Each structure stands twice: as C-alpha cells, then as structure tokens.
Amino acid sequence: MKINLSGVETEFSDVSSETYRTYVFPKQETVTIDSPHWLYVSKSGGHRLIDDKGFSHYIPSGWIHLFWQVKENQPAFVK
C-alpha cells in the first residue's frame, strides 16, 4: 500500500496477519499495537504503523525486543 508521508509516496508492508505487536525498550517499558495493518520502517529504524481503526503510530528506534502473535493459519514472518 502506498501512503503519502510529507509529500513523499511511501510503500507500506501488509502486517494484518498479526493480532498485536509489542515493542520492549531498554528500561522494560512496552508499547503494544493491537491489530496492526500496515508497517513502514524508516531509514533511521523507526516504525510507522497503521492499525485496523486507522490510527497512526510511530515507534522510534531504540527498542531492544519486538514480539507479535499472528492470526490462525497466517505466516509468522511477513517481511
């Protein structure tokens, strides 16, 4: 899916096979995105996500762990 970010068309990857994804940061803070649908990874390593409700999320690089659960009969890794 192509989305316009600040005047630049950007290709997002479909991650709608995931039920959620959780980012863990160095001090064990976590951020969980439920029902992510689209993902773009920037050159700096930040993740831009769009969830199933149309909310946009930005996760800065610097997290130390990322985990997710996929829906039944979906691939564990999409990219």
Buried (B, 14 or more C-beta within 10 A) or exposed (E): EEBEEEEEEEEBEEBBBBBBBBBBBEEEEEBEBEBBBBBBBEEEEBBBBBBEEEEEBEBEEEBEEEEBEBEEEEEEEBE
